[in-house]
Amino acid sequence: MEENTNNNGAIKEQFQEDKNNVSDFLNGKSPTFNFTSLKRLALSELAYKGVFKYNRICGFTRSQILRIVQNPEQYGSSIIRLSQYMYLKSGYYKRLIDYFVNMAVINWTVDTEIKQDKMFCTTKTDKAKEQYQKDFKKNYVKFTAQANKFKLDNRITDIMKKLFLEDACFGFVTENDTDISIFFIDPRYCEIKKLSNGSIYQYAINRSLMNNSYLQTLPLELQALLEQSKELSLNNMVMVPYENSLCLKYNNDFTYLYSPFFPLIASILDIDDIKDLVKAKSEADAYKLVYFKIPVDDEGHITMGDELIYPFVEMAKSILPDRFGVVPSPMDLQLIESKSTISDDKNKVEQAVENYYGEAGVSKALISSASSGSELKLSMKVDSSDIYRIYRQLESWMDLQMKLRGHIHDDYQFVYRILPVTIFDVDDYIEKKLKLAQASLPVKGELLAATGVNTAKMLGNSFMEQMFKEDIYDKWEVLKTSYTTANDGSEGGRPMNDDTDLAPSTDTQRGNDSNNTDNRI
């Protein structure tokens, strides 16, 4: 990559030097004319016009971006800014991130883990057993209602986008009697400080980096926390309590921020460069040159003046298309053509795109045309495993949040669990759990959760059906169709034959009562 950058720099310098040589001769600064410079300049103008775009991305050159990739721990905020910019400007980058973000779906259920054998005790009196079961049901409903307040199934898209775009998700949790809200904080103001239980992060907010306009957008609880910390925190770092903290990280091997697909930015730039080269070559291939031979005498002097040459050149330019050039010259000109074809140029672009998806670790078939169904299915399974890893982080965070809110019991423990499914494999999961349910295994709750009916909805829907069973559900009738009704008002089914239409064998059968099994020999 650095070698290509150096070559482009040398070509640019030569290009500028040739322009200066021609300009100096035309302006009278140089007594000699450099025909070699003119030749190189003409070729570069025809074949590579517009190729050398030394643009910056968010103020960074290509070489600086490569340096950031090699030393990410030194450029945390720059990485986030570049990743956000590429998500807005690059279709390749946005489509890849959206693919992972949109496949996540939170289908959750509540499991029960037994901690004491008291749960199976049979020596309790009927009254004690009834009270124990009553307390268990009460605690189960409380746990389910509390877990449902977080509404992670509605916020999973925002959480995933933060993780895949910025590597980390910093949220501030507020709670009232009816709802729990999560406010996402800009990662430029946050820093991971602690790690608990191997997967739960605690972060701090750098108060000094925030301006007043941003502070006004924060929740009132967070504003109060930042204000109170002015007397306690001298270094402007404010620790967010665990009960108010949501901190997840995609790359959990290190604490500095490094967007998962940031190294692919260089590959995206390669695709754009190759497209520009192919476009420039196509324009050069479409360019036509009309050559006027100016007559000369035996000594090589031009025998025709400008007053004759100029009108013919202008007349030719006025009637020719824009992509035709006119060159009067006393010298013979030679047409130089490139050897590559349109198919070769197209293959170069396709190869650059293939390299991009190869570095991303996903199948190109996911976003463009699919060449193999089995390849596509296996690729989605591998990608789904990356999503399941984030599910486990959310489960650990939810476990801590529920314990901080008092859901701890001596004999048993309720566990919030996210099913290992994505939008691509949820149907297979339902089919597998349905077979287990038909074998009388206790997976009915999981089966409902996989269809989108979580534990809170299941409890509510079951209670509602029992309450309105006689009033509503028992009064529902089957949809009337020609299969269930008849035009003449009969009860349906095959019409009976009249006695006059009966066959002789039928009369004999009726007389012998042969349909009765007791009369058969």
Secondary structure by P-SEA (a helix, b strand, c coil): caaaaaaaaaaaaaaaaaaaaaaaaaacccccccaaaaaaaaaaaacccccccccccccccaaaaaaaaacccccaaaaaaaaaaaaaccaaaaaaaaaaaaacccbbbbbbbbcccccccccccaaaaaaaaaaaaaaaaaaaaaaaaacccccaaaaaaaaaaccbbbbbbbbcccbbbbbbcccccccccccccccccccccccccccaaaaaaccaaaaaaaaaacccccccbbbbccccbbbbbccccccbbbbccccaaaaaaaaaaaaaaaaaaaaaaabbbbbbbbbbcccccccccaaaaaaaaaaaaaaccccbbbbbccbbbbbbbbcccaaaaaaaaaaaaaaaaaaaccccccccccccaaaaaaaaaaaaaaaaaaaaaaaaaaaaaaaaaccccccbbbbbbbcccccccaaaaaaaaaaaaaaccccaaaaaaaacccaaaaaaaaaaaaaacccccccccccccccccccccccccbbbbccccccaaaaaaaaaccccccccc
